[in-house]
Amino acid sequence: MFVARNLLDALATIIDYALWAYMWAFILRAVLSWVNPDPYNPIVRGLYAVTEPVLSRLRRKLPLFAGSIDFAPMVAVLVIVFLQRFVVRTLFDLALRMP
């Protein structure tokens, strides 16, 4: 049974790290939008390629614009924090309670 416990613990850790990195990608994209970066820069293009699928879905579903301010990255970060607090902690708790 310790194998399943270790598997759940490792899965929760990997999900937590992935969500943490994705959250920072959204934050970095929001900060970059303030300075108008070069759109041909490979780092900027990669960052947009990673974050745009989620942001476009959020923009389609919810009216997240207030004037010229886009609130979609903030909503995405809040969803990621919720997933970290709920899903990851639930997996850690399940791993701890296994015999």
Residue, then its C-alpha position, 0 to 999 in steps of 0.5 A: m500500500f505504500v506504493a500507492r501512497n508514494l504514487l499519490d504523493a509524487l503525483a500531487t507534487i508534480i501537479d503542484y509544480a506544474l500549476w506553480a510554473y503555469m501561474w508564473a507564466f500568466i504573471l509574466r505575460a501580464v507584466l510583459s503586456w505593460v512593456n510591449p515586448d518584441p513579438y518575434n522574440p522566441i521567449v515571448r512567442g513561447l509564453y504566448a503559445v503556452t498561455e493563449p489557449v486558456l486566456s482565449r477560452l476565458r475571454r470567450k466565456l466571460p466578459l473580462f474586459a473593463g475598458s482596456i484592462d484584460f482581467a483574464p490573466m487574473v482569473a486564470v491565476l485565481v483558478i490555478v490557486f484554487l486548484q493548488r489549494f483544493v486538488v493538490r491538498t486533497l491528493f496530499d491528504l489522501a496519500l497521508r491517510m492511506p494505510 
